[in-house]
Every structure is written in C-alpha cells, then in structure tokens.
C-alpha cells in the first residue's frame, strides 16, 4: 500500500527542479508510505513520477519504486497489491523473464513487457492504482482496480497533466494552485445529497476520479483522453442475469466458500504482521473464520466498542473471537476519544466526506496499527449479497407505491417539499402510521418529510437516491436546483428490484463511500486494508446466483449465512445488525455543540454565500431542541464547512 503522484507537462523539465517538486508532492502524503520515497524524471518529455512506499511484500531495496522493466521501456509507480503475482510470475518465467526480487511490482512490469499494458492489466487480480510510462511509445497509462479499492485522481491544469492517489500532493504543483482549485458547484450539491462525491467527478472542476476497472492512456498528441473499461460491473451483472448458476444449493455454498478461501489465502500473503477487523457481523466473522482455518497461528483481530449499547459491537466480536481462538484486541472508546478525531477529518479526507462511521473506522485502524501493518476486512458483503435492510424496506414500499399513479405521487411529493416540518405536523397528525418505517420517535411531520422522496421515484435505483434524500442537505444551498447528475445505470437490464439497488450501490456507494472511507482512515495511520470479499472472481460469481440465494425469508446474505454456520454457532446470526455507527446526533447537542456553532454561525454562513443561512439555522435549532433529528443532514453541512475551512482559505 503506497501513494503515487506525478505529472506530464509536455515541455520538458530541469532535472533537479523536477525531482525537488516531486519530493514535495510525495512529502504531502508521507503517511501513505513511510518506509521509502522515490522519484523519476524524463527531462525531454516532462514526465515525472513520484512514489511513497509502505513496504508489505519484498521489504528489500529491490521493491523500490519507481521501478523500470527489464528492457527499460516501462517505468511504473503502483499503489496496492496484486494477489495473483506468484501465479503470473511462474507463467512469465516460462516466457523467459527473470526476476531480481519477489515484489509484485516487478511481476507487473514483466507482464507489461510480455503482453502490453492493456492485456496485462486484465490479468491482474488485486487492489491497485498504477501509472506507467512507456518510453518507446511515448505514452502514459493510468489504471484502477476492478471495484475501486484504491483511489486515483487525474486532470489537466494549465499546460500539464497531473495525477495522484490523493489531492493533497497536487497543492505542491504550481499550475494546480493557479488553475486547478475552482470548486465544482454540481459536486458540492452531489455531496450534500449523497454525503460523498460520485466518480468520475471531484470537488474540483479540473480533477476527476478514474472510475473502477478503467484504463486511461495518454500520448503527446492527446490533449484529452477518455478512460476505457477493462472490466465492467455492468457487464458482469448482465452476464450473470443471462447465465445464472444452475447447481444445487450445496454446490453454490461450496463454490462461494472455495472462492472466498482462495481470496483470503492470497490476501494473507505479506512480509509484515497481518490481522483483521472483527465487528462480530456476518461478513467480518466469515473472513476471520476463513483466515483462522488457514493459519497455523491465532489470527490477530481488532474491534472497538462504545459504552452506549446501541452502538457497541465489541461483545459480539469477543464471542466470535473466543470461538475461533483469535488473538483479540478490544478497545472501548470514550466519546472524548472519538470526538477528538473530528478535528483530523478535513486533513484525512481531502474531499468533503460525510459518512460518520469514518470516525470509528479510523479508531479501529489506529488500534490495529499498534500490532500489525496489514488488516483484512469484510466490506462488500452487503452490496453483493443483499445485506442492507433498506433494500428490503424499499422493495416492500415499492409494492404499495407503484399502484399509485406517478403524477399523483409526484404532486404529493412536491407539495410536501414546499412545507416546513411544523406545518406538516399540524396537517398530518391523523396520518401518523405513515412514519412507522423510521423506527425513531418524533413528530409526524418530520417522518413524512423523510418519506417524501420515496413518492417521487420511478425505478429501483431511484430508491437508492431517495434513501440519501431522507437527510439531504443540498436543499439548504442558496442556489439550490434539482440535481442534474446521477449514477449511470444505462446499458444493463437487471430484473429484480433489490438487485437493481445492489448494482446501483456497487456503481457508486461502494467505492465512493465505503472503500474511500476505509482507504483514507487506514492510510492516515499507515495501515494497509484488504477486502477479500471484493475479489473480482467472487463478485462475478455473486452476480450469477439466483436472487433467492441472496435474500430469503426476509433476510439478506442467505448464502453467506450458510458459510458462517459452518464455522460459528448459528445463534450468533440472530443478533441484530447495528452497523459501525456513532451517536452523532447526541454529540451535536452535547460536547460538539460549540464546534458546530462556530461552523454554523449565521454571520459566517451569510459572508460565505454558499448556504441559505436562515434555513441552516432553522434546521440546527430544530435539532438542538430535540424535536427533530437532523444528524445526517447537519453532518454533511459541517463536514463541508470544515473541509472548506481547511482547504479553501
């Protein structure tokens, strides 16, 4: 796990100045790679590659990057791990290649020499973002792994092309500071709707995120180039629909378990201490069980908990650990410890990011880093196997709503959106049953306001957007307008309602929220996080499974539950899923109130001109009163304000 950054200005560079500039760019993400630094420059073409290394495999200088291929044609910087490197290495040895060390970087370069960059990229199984310069063809190629585990930003600023694992290093590049820091208003609105900025967009107009499973190739004659897919989750879903798994239930369970075992085994390869996050849920428990079954030593596992029972998963993790015999470390976090992380978030996430579980994710990463350098997690199981309760709630709600004409539902929705919560309270007291889905106490108007976006949906993926709109904050903008961008679901037909929601989440929420959260939180403390459930072979098999292998008897992840029960007591499955949540709403009324008041000060908001200050203050006061719970909505505003305070002054 590392950090990469660099540029191509097309004009040529002075060698010493270019190395110094790359060194400064690398320094700004030193935490991504505290073990080594490298820079490489081709002065005549103006190409500069920078690298920070977190040494995981081949800890010797033979793993140093930027690394050149045997023929010197390719120069590579690479962030991540290619788990099938040993198999590729054996194949390449038969083709006549030789190797000095045993790093996956050297294998990747040999693969590029043997098959070319596009074909080699298709053969890599792992998590990766890489940039490679081809000195023979005079072209620069960028690639990002199949599902978007590793990040990669790129863009054109002034007369230069720039790229980086994170945005921070680019502030050291003069042309980015001069031409690249204009904010994208649509991305701000997207963030206040979703809580993250969907790829390929970024907070800055000049920068883009390379989409998962894509390759971007630039030549000197290419002023602008578009990424092309080498692997597509849309195509995977389409093929899976057309060619469903036709074996027995037992064969399906055994096939998935074998795929997961292989993925876990490959991702346990490291020359440094390795462990796993353990929440006690189905996904992480299954991963740890498969790790322990293939390990001769107790697996090191880590969990954090909170004193508030509603948010505490430590007890369940402890039970799983004792049953499996892992070497378990548990930390009960105080509110003060958790809240202290908030001041670090704008630096840690150099785009606005508002998934509040970013806080416990950092805390468990910091706990793990005290003993290990690599940690496996169970992320991805919900999106692949229908684990989110909101999928089932939305499916049930759609069963009622689709019988009501769309024009009528939209009319009701638009009327509700124009009302404030207090007015709705008075009008809809007689319809209190409509609010039962929320599971939270509160006045009926607030619940109707939360349900309103679901009236406006036309399709299953619309429910995923409506779910974000339950606590949207884009309506607090001074220049609010209807969203003009959405997640592209074109070109694929997925029959089942829930599977369409799963695909929607995989196309954006998974990599732009879940995987972004884990990457930044773990890398901030120099910890490599691996996600074996998202091996692309597992993903492809999951999409061939008939829906009833995923959701059955009102519960998701049916097939994962069967694997879980092979290793752990079935009664642990009855525990309700609490998620990796924190009591943000209560904290904002308590210890975080002063911090939030500073960011939501009416005069400050008015002077900035971005938000409708009166609307923000009204929502803040409603939350403070305890009458309404606007925790997620306000968190988006606060995270944007905190980010702007750090990066826009």
C-alpha positions, 0 to 999 in steps of 0.5 A: 500500500503506497501513494503515487503522484506525478505529472506530464507537462509536455515541455520538458523539465530541469532535472533537479527542479523536477525531482525537488517538486516531486519530493514535495508532492510525495512529502504531502502524503508521507503517511501513505508510505513511510518506509521509502520515497522515490522519484523519476524524471524524463527531462525531454518529455516532462514526465515525472513520477513520484512514489511513497512506499509502505513496504508489505511484500519484498521489504528489500531495496529491490521493491523500490519504486519507481521501478523500470522493466527489464528492457527499460521501456516501462517505468511504473509507480503502483499503489496496492497489491496484486494477489495473483503475482506468484501465479503470473510470475511462474507463467512469465518465467516460462516466457523467459523473464527473470526476476531480481526480487519477489515484489509484485511490482516487478511481476507487473512490469514483466507482464507489461513487457510480455503482453502490453499494458492493456492485456496485462492489466486484465490479468491482474487480480488485486487492489491497485492504482498504477501509472506507467510510462512507456518510453518507446511509445511515448505514452502514459497509462493510468489504471484502477482496480476492478471495484475501486479499492484504491483511489486515483485522481487525474486532470489537466491544469494549465499546460500539464497533466497531473495525477495522484492517489490523493489531492493533497500532493497536487497543492505542491504543483504550481499550475494546480494552485493557479488553475486547478482549485475552482470548486465544482458547484454540481459536486458540492450539491452531489455531496450534500445529497449523497454525503460523498462525491460520485466518480468520475467527478471531484470537488474540483472542476479540473480533477476527476476520479478514474472510475473502477476497472478503467484504463486511461492512456495518454500520448503527446498528441492527446490533449484529452483522453477518455478512460476505457473499461477493462472490466465492467460491473455492468457487464458482469451483472448482465452476464450473470442475469443471462447465465445464472448458476444452475447447481444445487444449493450445496454446490453454490455454498461450496463454490462461494466458500472455495472462492472466498478461501482462495481470496483470503489465502492470497490476501494473507500473503505479506512480509509484515504482521497481518490481522483483521477487523472483527465487528462480530457481523456476518461478513467480518466473522466469515473472513476471520473464520476463513483466515483462522482455518488457514493459519497455523497461528491465532489470527490477530483481530481488532474491534472497538466498542462504545459504552452506549449499547446501541452502538457497541459491537465489541461483545459480539466480536469477543464471542466470535473471537473466543470461538475461533481462538483469535488473538483479540484486541478490544478497545472501548472508546470514550466519546472524548476519544472519538470526538477528538478525531473530528478535528483530523477529518478535513486533513484525512479526507481531502474531499468533503466526506460525510459518512460518520462511521469514518470516525470509528473506522479510523479508531479501529485502524489506529488500534490495529496499527499498534500490532500489525501493518496489514488488516483484512476486512469484510466490506462488500458483503452487503452490496453483493449479497443483499445485506442492507435492510433498506433494500428490503424496506424499499422493495416492500414500499415499492409494492404499495407505491407503484399502484399509485399513479406517478403524477399523483405521487409526484404532486404529493411529493412536491407539495410536501417539499414546499412545507416546513416540518411544523406545518406538516405536523399540524396537517398530518397528525391523523396520518401518523402510521405513515412514519412507522418505517423510521423506527425513531420517535418524533413528530409526524411531520418530520417522518413524512418529510423523510418519506417524501422522496420515496413518492417521487421515484420511478425505478429501483435505483431511484430508491437508492437516491431517495434513501440519501434524500431522507437527510439531504442537505443540498436543499439548504444551498442558496442556489439550490436546483434539482440535481442534474447528475446521477449514477449511470445505470444505462446499458444493463437490464437487471430484473429484480428490484433489490438487485437493481439497488445492489448494482446501483450501490456497487456503481457508486456507494461502494467505492465512493463511500465505503472503500474511500472511507476505509482507504483514507482512515487506514492510510492516515495511520499507515495501515494497509486494508484488504477486502477479500470479499471484493475479489473480482472472481467472487463478485462475478460469481455473486452476480450469477446466483439466483436472487433467492440465494441472496435474500430469503425469508426476509433476510439478506446474505442467505448464502453467506449465512450458510458459510458462517454456520459452518464455522460459528454457532448459528445463534450468533446470526440472530443478533441484530445488525447495528452497523459501525455507527456513532451517536452523532446526533447526541454529540451535536447537542452535547460536547460538539455543540460549540464546534458546530456553532462556530461552523454554523454561525449565521454571520459566517454562513451569510459572508460565505454565500454558499448556504441559505443561512436562515434555513441552516439555522432553522434546521440546527435549532430544530435539532438542538431542541430535540424535536427533530433529528437532523444528524445526517443532514447537519453532518454533511453541512459541517463536514463541508464547512470544515473541509472548506475551512481547511482547504479553501482559505 
